[in-house]
Structure formats: structure tokens, C-alpha cells
Amino acid sequence: MKFSITSSDQISSARSGIIETQNSVIKTPVFMPIATQGSVKTIDPDVLYHLNSQIILGNTYHLYLRPGYEIIHKSGGLHSFMNWGNSILTDSGGFQVFSLAKLNDISDDGVYFQSHLDGSKHFLTPELSMEIQRNLGSDIIMAFDECPDGKADRILIDKAVARSTLWFNRCKKYLNDNAPLYDWEQTLFPIIQGGIFPDLRKKSTNELVSSSNCGIAIGGLAVGEEKNAMNDIVSLMDEILPNEQPRYLMGVGRPTDLVQSIKSGIDMFDCVLPTRNARNGQLFTSIGIINIGNNKHKESFEPIDPDCNCYTCKNFSRAYLRHLFNIKEMVAFRLATIHNLTYYMTLMKTIRKNIELGIFSKWADAFLSEMIKHKGM
């Protein structure tokens, strides 16, 4: 994998760039739609191609439980299994083990957990996480890490930092000892932990960054900590991470958080927000979030967002979409998802353009000032 910076903001640390994998060229800053179980919910790859999505995210935990990585390998890997020709990043499964499993028992060896699906017992180790991701064939693979709750105490987070370093080294060894199974390379990202404690973040960075080849992830944020604390840590990461590698802020996805984090030099994002909120009838627009189920939209024949050129806005009114949600018609979820992903992809395209034009900071300040007025943005 290669990363090059093409433009830099003169006031903030924002930059635009290009990530090149053997499956696609990715313009950064980039938002990655979530395909947790091998599918972006309610839409198909053709829609993603139309949105110019060059990379999506799948999840090791979920794909391990079903359909199983052996089946995906037999199909030719996750790209082939879901008929997706561009890049894929896979999360290691660590976050889901701690957040979704009915029970888990952690040690330096790995994590015993019970599946959230049927209660079956499993033991996930750094080596197994890498074995699964080798079989999935994702272009970018995440190290197996321990991700504590954002409000965990310092002692627990300090232990998670040490364990994440131990596990990263085991991940790296497994990959060095076991070659890729497909005709493209896989790039391993270490995950910086440390909660909201600056010294622990620095410790984690010092232990991991020397082993990073092309890409570093920032984990353990947007997991319950205060927003200002999250922003402070992202700013700290801007100071201590190498400039020449792409930076991935995991699980952060509100539009205002994206813009604020890009000011601090973040290049990659993922979040369930645009797709999950779409299925709940919450639509992102240039004037804030619209709850399409509200009664005021019952006789509104205008588009969701007059400034949006997506398929949904060009063809359907708020009244019609509200009707579809009210009758629980499944196409409602699809139309809402298309709109929300269009909003996110358009936002990232606008950000890249403004960085290249040298006006990002001025634009960002105006955007944040306007959007902060709108709840949920």
C-alpha cells in the first residue's frame, strides 16, 4: 500500500491525499461505509460504485460467526463473495468481542467469549484474528486490540495499552509467518489505545509506531468519553503521529466530528451513523437532521434536501418517503440509506476540494458554526 499527500491546509493540519492498494485508488480524507457482515445494509455494490466509494469496512467478529471465514475463502475471498472490486478494510473483531458478546473473559492469551447470536463459546486470539483476515482477503487489516469503555479507570486502560502492544506483536509475527492467500498484499494497521490519558496515548504510540509500515489507527474514542476529551486526544495524536502515514480514526462519524478531526490531520473514518440512522428515518441534510416520520412532512412534496442531487432527492418527496416508513415498506430503508451515504460522500468530496483550493479552514469554521446549531450534526 502507498500513501501520498497531495495538498495541505495552511492553517490547520488538514490534508488531502491518495491511498493506493492493489484493488483501488482512494482519495483522502475518506469515509468508509460499513459492510459489517459483507453487505452495506439495504444497498448493493452498484450503488456504492455510483457513489464513488473506493473502500468499505467489514468485520472479523461477525464474519467469523456467520457465514464463517472458511466459506468466504472457498468463494475466493470477501471481494469475490460480495462481488466488490474496490478495497476492503476489516476490523479485527476486538471491539465487538468486548461490546457485543454476552460474556467475555480476557487474558494475555486472548478472549473467551459467548456469541451474541446463540451463546456458543469461542476463543479469539491475535493469531486467529489474523487467520480470519488472511482468509477474508481484506486490503487493510486491523491488529487485534483491547478497547475499554471510554469511562474506564486509568489502571484498566493502562493494562489495555500493554495488552494491545503485546497482541500487535503477535499479529505481526503471524502475518510474517503466513503469506497472503490472494494476489494482493494486506497492510496491517496498529491501533493506538490509551483512553483520554495523554501519557498513555504517548506510551501506546511509542510502542507501536515504529512497527507501522503505512497506516495507523486511533482506537478507544467515541466509546463514552466527553466530546471535548475526544477532540483533545485527536489533537494530541496530530502532534505525535508520523505525518507521512494515513491516520484512521475508528468509529467516529458525526459530520461535525469529521470536519473537526480532519482539521487535526485525520485521513480515514468509519461509522454506522449514516446507514443506521437512515433505517430509523433520520436523514442528514444541508440544514440539519430531518426526522422523516414527523407529522409536518405528511403533506410536504419537496425533496429531502433541495441541495442534494441523489437518486432519492431527485425522484421522491418527503411525504412519499414518510408514507413508506409508516407502512414499513423496505424500500424506505434503501432510499434513506442512499440519501445519507450521498450526503457523507458529498461532504468528503467538498472537504477534499476545499483543502486543494486552500480554503478549508475558512470553510470548516463556517460549516461548524452552522451545523452546531442542528441537533445531532
PyMOL commands that set and color helices and strands:
alter all, ss='L'
color gray80, all
select helices_A, chain A and resi 45-50+60-65+69-74+78-81+94-99+126-136+154-177+198-211+227-240+255-263+273-279+295-297+311-315+318-326+331-357+360-371
alter helices_A, ss='H'
color red, helices_A
select strands_A, chain A and resi 2-8+15-20+25-28+30-32+55-59+87-91+104-107+110-114+121-124+140-142+187-189+191-192+216-218+247-249+268-270+282-285+288-291
alter strands_A, ss='S'
color yellow, strands_A
deselect
rebuild
show_as cartoon
